[in-house]
Amino acid sequence: MLLRQTLKQTLAQKIDPKLILANSILGCSTLELMDTIEQELADNPALERPEDDICANCSIPRDLCAACPYHDSGSDAAAVQRGDDWTDWYAPDVDLASEISNPDEPDYDRFANVYSEHTLHDHLLDQLRSTAGRDQFEMGEYIIGSINNAGYFEGDLEEMAAELQVDVEQLEAVLAVIQSFDPPGVGARSLQECLILQLASLNEQGEGNELAMRMIRDLWPDTSARKVTRLANQLRVPRKVALATLDFIRDRLRPYPGEGFRAPWDTNPENLQTVEPDVIVRRTVAGYEIEVVVHDYQALSISAKYREAYAGIRNGGAADYSEDERRHIVEYVERADAFIRSILQRRKTLKAITRYVVEFQQGYIETGQRPFLRPLTRTQVARSLNMHESTVSRATANKWLQLPSEEVVSYDLFFDSSMGVKDLIEEIVASEDKSHPLSDQEIAEMLQERGLNVARRTVVKYREAQNILSSRRRRAAARR
């Protein structure tokens, strides 16, 4: 056997651990961030919560924020004490420092009793984030926006394909993925499809009923009308078996899967979840002020001993430490620095996204009326801010925004692509001349005048979803 050594160059992609950390912290809500910080404080000896005088602008002890634009006294002296290399490495970016809110807020929690409702759309988006790839997420988010509270898909795949510039087959595939989500039957386009999806879910659990599947799939008109005798004859089973199968369908399947999502205890006021806003919007004379909520527990710094040791290693004093000591100091100090910078970047990203959303949805922010909500997608925000759409999705997931009216709402409210259109249709119909009701085409044209490119058939779907009569029936009702 001949043994030889060879050199080979290969290209491989490796995700930067700092990027993983930043994405993880970006996705944390305010309460989750608190737990993450406490865990990191316990695991990293170089990270500490300082007891010093904290700078109100960058959440760092004042003797460490020499590069902070709001702290110019003693900057040169502090830089000399730490060394130029250390200052360049540790000092926060100017842009980051200017984005941070004042942490010196009262400890009184004004939001402890605010109700946090996890809606069906929130539930579906959570599942979509864990299953869909980047190319499917935008399509899935768009589809979920067209699923009503009962759990049915109301959109038109052909129109969506034209708007998203994708093939209908791609949307069909994404819809099939969403139809596999919990609750079973969600995303169906008809009652028949809804029941078939629920039976398929029961089959996977070993609790299915093949005869029920045949009834719904092949004999739907007779099944929906409960024509027991005809079903028994066509399936060649005793009438008693056919009746028992119909009872199985009635007892085990839900005609409105979305209603089954809400847990029974959700309506109990004593068990309502509390929610704390991650971002606060205030109205000022100069415009809107965006404040990312910061608490005292987020004021972190690197231990003075570790900081001094790290500076010594970088400035030629590595011989004073053993190899294990050098590895320990460098690893934990750089880990602490990456952790602090990730928190700062989270605030900057949240503030940028919130400012864009507030400016785009200014009509709703000013009035609090849903008809003023404009259709908006996370992809649109990402393109405008030169971010990746996954960054916007991660930054707004499970986050809450306090409006100038002090109402606390989920970020998902601003990204429901159909909600604003539905409310506008309802508003237009409510204000029309009852003796000359508007046709669906006229409503579509009025929406286009408001900047919403909605087809007539989409107006029909949204109108029917809101139980609004056609123009002919509204005219007949007005005459009576």
C-alpha positions, 0 to 999 in steps of 0.5 A: 500500500502506497501512502502519500500526502497531498494538498487540496484547496476547496471552497466552503461556506461557513456561517459566522458564529457572530451572525448566528448570535446576532440573528438569535438576539434579533428574534428575541422579544423584550422578555426573551432578551431578559432571559438570554442576558441572564443566561449569558451573564451566568455562562460568560465570566467576562460579561457583567452588569456594571454598578458604575454610572451608566451613560444614558445614551449608549448603556455603557459605563461613562468611563468606557464610552470615550467614543460616544458622541454624547460623552466628550469629557475626558475622552483622550485620557480614557483612550490613553488609559485603555490604549488606542487598539482597545478603543478602536476594538471596543468602542460602540459605533457612533450610529449605534450609540445614537440609536439607543434610548435612555435606560433610566426609566421608572420601574413601574410597569404600565403594561402588566395587564395588557392582553396579548392575543395570539391569533390564528395568523400568528400561529400559522406564521410561526409554523411557516417560519420553521418550515418554509425556505427563503423562496417560499416564505414571501408566498406563504406569508401572502397566502396566510394573509388571505386566510380568514378567522374561520381558517379558509383561504379566500384569495385567488392564486392566479391573482397572487401569482401575477402580483408576486410574479411567480408561477401558480404551481409554486403557490399551489405547492406553498398552499399545500404546505400551509394546509398541513399546518395546525389546526387541521383543515386550515387553508382549505378553499371549500368545506369539502377540502377542509374535511378531507384535510382533517381526515388525512390528519386523522389517518396520520394519527391512526384514527382515520375512517376510510369510509368517511373519506370516500363519502366526502371525496366521491359522494359529497352532494349526498354526504352534505345533505345526509342522504343516508339511504343513497349513501348506503346503496352507493357504498354498498354498506348497511344503512346503519354503517352509513349513518354511523359514518355520518355521525363520525364526520359530524363529531370528529370534524370541524367545519370551521377549523380556525375556531378550534384554534383558540384554547378554552382558557383564552377567554378567562380574564384571570389567565390572559397573557401579559405583553410588554411593548418592544418599541414605543412610538410618541407623537412630538412637534417635530414628528414621530419619536421611536423608542426601543424599550431598554431596561437596566438589565440591558446595561452590560459591559466587559469586566475590568480585569478581563478588559485589562488582560485582553488589552495586555495580550493585544499590546505585546504582553501575551508572554505574561499568560499561559496558553490556556489563560490567553485562550480563555481571556480572548474567547470570553472577552470577544464573546462578550463584545459580540453579545453587546454589539448584537444587542445594540444592532437589535435596537438599531434594526428595530428602530429602522424598521419601525420608522419605515412602518410608522411612516408608511402606515401613518393613516392608521397611526393617526386615526387608529382606524383599520380602513386606513391600513395600507397593504404592506409586506415584509419583503417591501420593507426589506427592499426599502431598507436594504435588508434581507427579508428574513431579517425583517421577519425575525425582527418583527416576529412576536414583537409589540408596538405601543402607538401614540394612542397608548394602544399596544399592537402586534407588528403583524397587524401592519403586514396583513395584506388583505385587512386594509382592503377589506375594511376599505370595501366595508367603509365604501359600501357603508357610505354609498348612496343606498338607492344607487349602490356601487357595483363591484367594478366601481368599488375596484376603481375607487380602491385604485384611486386610493393606490390599491390595485385590486381586481373586480373579482378580488372585490367580490371575494372580499365582499362575500367574505364580509357577508356584504350583499351584491349591488343588486341585492343591496338595491332591493333591500333599500327598496323594501 
